[in-house]
């Protein structure tokens, strides 16, 4: 199955777009007319450049507003088409996309439109070309796939077929179920785009909010299965209009696009459909993940001491020092935090890497490579453990290791064992535990704020490469703007990642934390853990608890306990409960969370996120009022903040 991409999907001039498509491994392109019009290359030069890059030109598009109730106007449209056929001949293209009309003189009679399309198809056939007719979702009269197919069926011309675009089909109310019954060979081209479910004008939805497969809410695997069942044998081609993609680095966008197609193809049966469709390819299976092995923070001379103090307050013990690097291991039960001081320049603390355990790391890394996320080995001295990492869109390194990997042997014991505290077992025999622990058991989830331009890319990356399922997607009003969160997790919930992004770029006044990150640890008894902490939890305003009591009708004693320890509360529709508390922001952008899940609660306490952000802001102003801008400041920022 060949893979193609429309030039409209990526940023830049035509040369940038072609180079990006080739670098990402696409077989061909759809040439969007506007990209050719503004190009200094002649059609012959475009054809030659594509050939040099190994790209076919699979479709020329779009030809608009063909059919007409005005015979004179229709004749002019045919003359316009003849010029396009000459152009296509120079480009070496044999298929043109003809959209359903949006013009005021558009025809509303199936036989009339079929007759005019047939006349166009006659001229196309004389030039050795084909017409792919597409129903625009906002077409004046023809706006659904079933009506476009009825028109093509009535025309019954060998040079006339359908172009099916997943957005135009799935954004309308007409079911795609009947697509499988289209006459084999009459689907000339397939265009794919995903999208979130939005209630808005369909034209604006299409022009600004399309996404690559796997990044939205459409059932693209089901849609493609129906098209293949009708005998479609052409390329899987992407046509995505998206404001972010059209401003981002074209090569990076094209790689994201290719990853989406590879992941989509893996969700389709390998066997050919209808005896004519080409065989599909499959990926190595998604890894079975058993949990987090460790989380690494990059720290400098300022943030490192801050994190050490907070880790001690959380009940962690400094159990190991790396043999050859300025790297420390801190532990409590199955919670492992690494502080890496080998930073190249001073800056805020950051989650630079994390490791997950798998029963087959090699298979997991092979899958990542097939999805254009090749693994690279860690820098190590002879005799040190070998770990391979893949790089997430935000630059975070993700190590995949098996439980038996001897990476901990790279750390010399400090003589202090990890304490357990409430609900856990103490550290190894023969070592002392200066830190008794606070009952933190394991990592519940990581919270990673994403760069604005790569939020959708990150969701697809974690879903496809690590095989994590999409969980809740939320939007909420935070103190400094609208936030979006998207969570992913493995089926057993051993690994959870919560991705967040600020939906709009900030102006000059942005006193929040840039790109915050955090680790959430699980406890079996959050009240006991709160009592065992050797540092204060983030103070939560009394107003919150008054509102909490009103919303959930909680017992007064429970509300008082929550208030005493700075514990926040949420309940889901099924009665599951989340109790969680936070620390202040440490080292410029990171903080910690402690959670207790009850009754199958499977979310992340999103309603409490604005409370936490405001409390952290108040804490920063109270402790260091000169550390950040206040109202009226003109301090600017280039990155999303919250």
N, C-alpha and C positions, 0 to 999 in steps of 0.2 A: 504494500500500500504506500503510494507516494505521498509526500507531505509538501504542502505549499502554503505561502503566506501572502496576503495582499500588502502592497507597498504602503497602504494607508495605515497599517498597524503600527509603524515605527516612525521615529523622528528623523529629520534630516532631509537632504536633497536626495535625488534618485541614486546617485553614487553611494551615499551613505547607506541607503536602504538595501541596495543590492549586496554590498559588502557584508552587511549585518546578516542578511538571510543566508548567504553562503557560509559565513563563519559559524552559524548555528546549525548547519547541516541540512537546510531545506533543499528539496529537489527542484522546486520551481516557485514562481511568483504569480500573483494576479497583478497586472499592471493597471494602477488607478490613473485615469486620464489626466487628472490635475498634476500628477508627478511627472508625466511626460511633457505636458504643456510648458512647465517651468524649467525643463532640463535643457542645457546647451547642446546635448547630444542629439544627433539625428536618429530617426528610427533604426537605420542600419547600424549605427554605432551602439545603440541600446541593445540590439540583438547580438552584436558581437561581444559586448561586455558581459551579457548574461551567459553566452556560450563559454567565454573564458573562465567564468566563475562556476561553471557546471550547473547553471540554472536554466530550466525551461521557462517559457512564458506561457502559462496555462490558460489565461483568461484576460481579455481586455474589457474594461468596465469603467463607467456604466454608459449605456446609450439610453437616454431618457425620453419620455413623452412621445412614443411612436404613434400610437393609435389616436385617431381624431375623428370627430363628426364632421369636420370641414375637409372636403376632398382635396381642395387646393393645398391646405396645410399638410395633409398626409403626403401628397406628392413631393412637397419640399422635404419632408422627413425622409422619404426614400432617397432623394438626391443627397441628403446629408449622410445617410448610411453608406452610399456608394463611396464617398470620400473616406469614411472610416474603414471600409474594406481595403481600399488602397493602402491606407496606413497600416492596417493589420498585416497585409501581405509583406510590407517592408520589415515589420517587426517579427514576422514568422509565427503569427498567432492564428489559430483556426477557429476560435470560439469567442463570441462577444456576448456580454450580459445585457439583456434588454429589460429594463424595469417597467412595471405597470405604471401607467400614466398618473400624474398628479395635476395635470393641466386642466384648465376650465373647459376645454373642448374635448376632454377625454370621453371615449365611448363607454356606454353602459349596457352593451348588448354582446353576449358571448359570441354569437355567429359573426357579428361585425368585426370584433377584435380578432377572431380567429382568421377571418379573411385577410385582414391587413397584415397580420403576422405571417400568413402563408405567402403573401406577396413579397414580404421582406426575406423570408426563407428562400424563395426562388432565386433572388439576387445573391443571397449568401452562398447557395449551392453552386451558382455559376462561377463563384470565386473560390470554390473549394472550402467553404466555411460553414459554421453552424451558429444557430441562434439559441441561447439559453434564456428562457423567459422567467422572470422572477416577480412574484407578488410582493410589493412593498407593503409593510404593515400599515402604512398611512396612505396607500394608494387611493385615488379619488373614488374609484369604483371596484377595482380588483385589489383586494387587500389580504386575501387568505390563500393558502396553498391549494385548497381544494378547488377554488374557482379558477386559479391559474392552470391547474391540471385539466379541468373540464375544457378550457379554451384550447390548450395544446392538443388534447384528444380530438376535439372537433376539427382542428386544422389538419391533423393527420398528415404531417409533412416530415419526410425523413431528416431534413436539416433543422427541424424545430423540436426542442425539448425543454425541460425545466431546469432552472437553477433553484435549489432549495437552500435557504439560509435559515439556520436554526433560530436566529433571533426573530426573524419575520414570522416563522411558524409558531414558536413557543410563546411569543409575547401576545398572541391573539387567542381568542376563545375556542377556536376550532381545534379539535383533537388531532394529533398527528398519527393516530392509530392506522388510518387508511393508507398511509404512504407506502406501506409494504405491498399494497395491491396495485401500485402504478405499473404500467406495462414495462417489462424489462427493456433497458436500453434507452428509455425516454427521460431519465434523469441525466442531464448532461454535465452538471456541476453541483458540487456540495460546498457550502460555506458554513463555517462554524464560529459561533461566538456564545459565550456564557453571559450572564447578567444577574445582578441581585433583583429580587422582587421589589419593585417600586410602583407606587401609585402616582403616575404622572403622565403627561403627554407622551405618546409612544415615540414620536419623532425625537424629542429631547432625550428620552430614555435611551434610544438607539445611538444618537450622535455623541453622547457624552459618558455613558455608563456601561458600555459593553466591557466584558472581561474575557480572558482566555479560559478555555475549558478547565473546570475544576475550581475556578475562583468565584463562581456565582452560585445561583440556586436552580438553574435549569437541569433537567434530566437529559444531558447530552448523550450518555451511553445508550439510553433507550431510543433516542431520536436517531442516532447513527445506525443502530441495529435495524430499524425500520427501513432506512435508506438502502442499506446493504442487502436487505431481504428483497428489495425491488431490483436487484441486479446491478447496482451502481458499481462501476469499476474505475472511476477517476480518482483524483487525489483527495485526501483530507486537507481542506484548505481553510485557513483562518482569515476572517474579515472582522476586525475589531476596531471600533471607533472609541477612543478613550483619551480624555484630556491629559491624563498623567503620562500614558505611554507615548503620546505624541510630543512630549517634552523631555523624555528620559533618554539616556544613552541607548542608541539603536541596537548595538550588539547585545547589550545586557537584556533589552526587551525581547530581542529575537531568541535568545537562549531561553528566557522564561516561556516564550511562546512554544518553542520546540519541546520543552519539558512538559507543557500542558498536553501536547498532542501525543507524546510518548505515553504519558500516564493514561490518557483517554483510550488509546489503542489497546493498552493492557487490560482494560475493562470489557473488551469485546471478545467474543469467541474466536479462537484461532482459525477454525475451519472456514472455508469460503462460503459465501451465500449464493444462492440461486445459480450455482454452477459456473459463474463468470467473474465474481469479485475476487481480487487478489487476496492471497493469504495474509493474515494479520500477524504481527509480532507480539511476543509477550516478554515481560520483565522477570528477573529473579523475584521470588516472593518477598513481600514486606517482612521485615524482621520481627520476631517475637521479642518484645522488650520486657526485661525483668525489673527494671528500676534505674535509679540514678546511682552511678558509681561515685561521682564527685562533681562539685561546681567550683570553678576557678575564678578568682577575682584578680584583675590586674590592679596593683596598688603602687603608690609612690611613697616618698618619705613622709608625707603628710597624712595621706589616707590610710596607709598601712597601720600606724599606731591606733588610729580611730577604730578600724575594724577589729584589731586585736582586743581592744577594750570591750567592744560590744560583744564579740564572740565569747569572751570570758563571762560577761554578764548573762549571756544566754545559756551558759552551762557547758560550753565547749572546752576541750583541753587541747593544748598544743602538743600533739603526739609524735610528730616527725619533722625532720629537717632534711631537705633534699641533699644528696651526696655532692652534687656538682653545681647546683643552681641556687639562687636566692629565693627559694620556694619553701613554704611552710605548709604542713598538713595539720588541720584542726578537725577533731572528731567528737561526736556524741551519738552513741548507738550507731545506726546506719546513716547518720547525717555526716557528710564529709565535705569540708570546705578547704580549698587550697588558696593561699595568698601568694601571688607571684609578683615579686618586686623587680623583675627583670624588664622594667618598662623603658621604652626609648626616650620618653619625654614626660615631664610632670603633667598631671591632669587628674580629673575626677576618677575615683574608683569605678570599675566596670566589670560586669560579668564577661570575661574574655573567652571562656570555654566551659563546656560541661560534658560529662561522659555518661553514656547510658550502657547498660549491660544487655547482651543478646546471646542466645545460645549458638548463633552462627554469625559472628562479625564479618567474616569474609563474604558471605552471601549478602549481608546488609551493605557492605561497601561496593560490591558488584552492582547492586541495584542503584546505588547512588551514582556510580559512574555512568550507567545506562541512562540516567536522568540528568546528565550533564553537570553532575556535581562530583567530580573526581576526587578521590581521597589523596591525601599527602601525608607522609610520615612525620612524626615528631622529631625535633632536633634532639639527639641523645648522644651520650658518650658510650664507648664500648661497655657491654655488660648491663646497660640499663634497659628497662622494658620498652618494647616497641609498641607504639600506639599510632593508629592512623586516624586522621581527622578529615571531616568534610566541612565546608564553609557555608554557613547560613547567609541569607541575603544581607543581614546587617553586619556581617563580618565575624560573628560568633563562631568559634571552632567547636565542632561536635565530634567527640571521640566515641567510637563504638567498640566495646571490649567485652570479652566473656568474663564470667565471675572468677575464673582461675587465673586471669592475667596477673602477673606478679608486679604490677606497677607500684604497689605499696612498698615493695622491697627496695625501691629507689630512695626511700626516706629512712634516714638513721633515726632510731627511737630516741626520744628525748627523756625517757624514763617516766613520763606521765601518761597514764592510761585515760581513755575516754570514759567519763563518768556516765551514769545512767539516769539517776534521779527517779522520779515517779514513772512506773510503767516500763522500765527497761532493765537490762542486765549490765553489770559492771564490766570494766575492761579486763584485759588479759591478766592472767595470774602472774604474780611476782613483780608487778609494777604498782607504783602508788598512784592514787587518784586525788590530785589537789583540787580538782573541779568535780563536785558531786553530780553534776548534770541537772537538767530541769525537766526531764521527761520528754525531750524531743526525740522522735522515733525514726523518721525518715523524711525525705523531701516530698512534699505534697505537690507543689508545682513551681515553675519558674515564671516570673512576670517580666516580659521583655518589651519595652517600648520600641517601635519600629520607625525608621525614617519614613516620612510621608509618602515618598515616591515608590516605596517598595513593600507596602503593607500587604497588598494582594499577592505579590510575588512570594512573600514569606509564608502566607497561608498555604499556597500551593506547594511550596518547598517542603514544609513539615508534613503535609498530607501525603504527598507522593513519595518523597524520599524515605521518610521514616515510617510511613504507613499509619500516621496518626489520624484518627477520625475527627471531623469537624463537630464541635459541640456548640455551645451557645454563642450567638453573635448579638452584641448589645450596643446601643448608643445611649449615652447619658450626658447630661449637662454638668460639666465640672466648673470649678471656680474661674478658670481662665479659658473656657471654650468647650465646644462639643467634642466628646471623646467617642471612639469606637473600639470595641474589644472583640476579639475572636479567639476562642479557645480550641485547642486540639488535644487529643489524648489517645493512648492505645486502648483497646477494648477492655482490658483488665484494670485500667486506670493506674498502672504502675508509673507511667510517665505522662505528665500533663504540662502543657505550655500555654500560657495566656499572653496573647499578642495584643498590644494597644497602640493607638495612633491618635494624634490630634487631627481632626478632620480639616481644619483650615490653618494655613500658615499664620503666624503671629505678626502683629504690627510691632511698633517700637516698645510698647510697654508689655513686658512679659516676665513677671517676677517669679515664675514657677521653676521647677526643676527640669532641666533639659534631659529628655530621653531617659526617664527613671527606669531602674531595674530592681528586681527583688527576688529573694528566695522565700518560699513559704514552707514551713516545717509542720509535720503532723504531730499532734499529741493526743493521748487517750483521755486526758482530763485537763482542760485548759485552765480551770480555776487553780488546780494544784500547781500547774506549770507557772501561772502568773505569780503565785506566792513564792515559787522557788527562784524566780529571776532575780539577778543581782543588778538589775538596771530598771528604770521606770519604763512602763509601756507608754506609748504615745497618748497624751491626755485627750479625752474626747469630751466635747461640751455637754453640759447638763441638758441643753435643749434637745439633743439627740435622744437621750433616754426618756424624756417626757413624750416625745413623738413615738418612740419605740413602744412604750406602754400602750399608747392609744391605738397604734396600728395593729399590734398582734395580741393585745389583751393578755400580756404576760403577767405572772404573779409578781406582786410587789417585791417579794424577797429575791426573786431572780433578777429583776431589774436593778435592785440595790447591789447585788453581787456583781453584775456586769459593770455597773457604773463605778464601783469601788476599784476594779482592776482594769478599766479602760477596754473592756471587751465589747466588740460590736456583734450584732445578731442579724441573721436573715433566715427566712423560711420559704421553701418552695411550695408549689401547688400540691405536691404529694405529701406534705407534712414533714419533709426532710429539713434539718436545721444545720446552720453553720454558725459556729462561735469562733471569732478570730480577733486577734489584736496585732498591733503594729509597733515597730520602733520608729524613732525619728530617722531622718535622712542622714546617712553617714558618708563621708568621703565625697560629698558633692552630688551624688545621684543615686545611691543604692540604699536599700532598707530591707528589713526582715519582717516576715509575717509568721504568726503561729496560728494554726487552724485546728479545730475539732469538728469533724463531720459526723452528723447523727442522722439515722433513718434514711440513708441513701442519698443525701444531698449531693448533687453533682454539678453545682455551679461554682461561682467564684466570688459571691458577695458583691456583685456589681452595684447594687443600690447604695452600698456603703462607700464606694470609691470616692465620691465627692466629699464625704465626711472626712475620710482619711487625708485627702489632698488639702482641704482647708485646715485641718488640725496640724499637718506638717508645715504648712505655710505659717500658721500662728506660732508654732514652736520655733521656727527659724527667726521670725521677727523678734520673739521674746528673748532668745538667747544671743542673737547677734544682729541687732536691727540695722547695722550699717553694711551687712554682708550682701544685701540684694536691694534692687531698686524699689522704691515705693511709688505711690501715686504721683503722677506728674513727671516721673523720670523719663529720659529719652534713651536709656540703654537699649540697644538693639540686640536681636538674636537671629541667627540664621537657621536654627533647627527647631523642630516642634518641641513645645514645652507643655508641662501641665502642673 
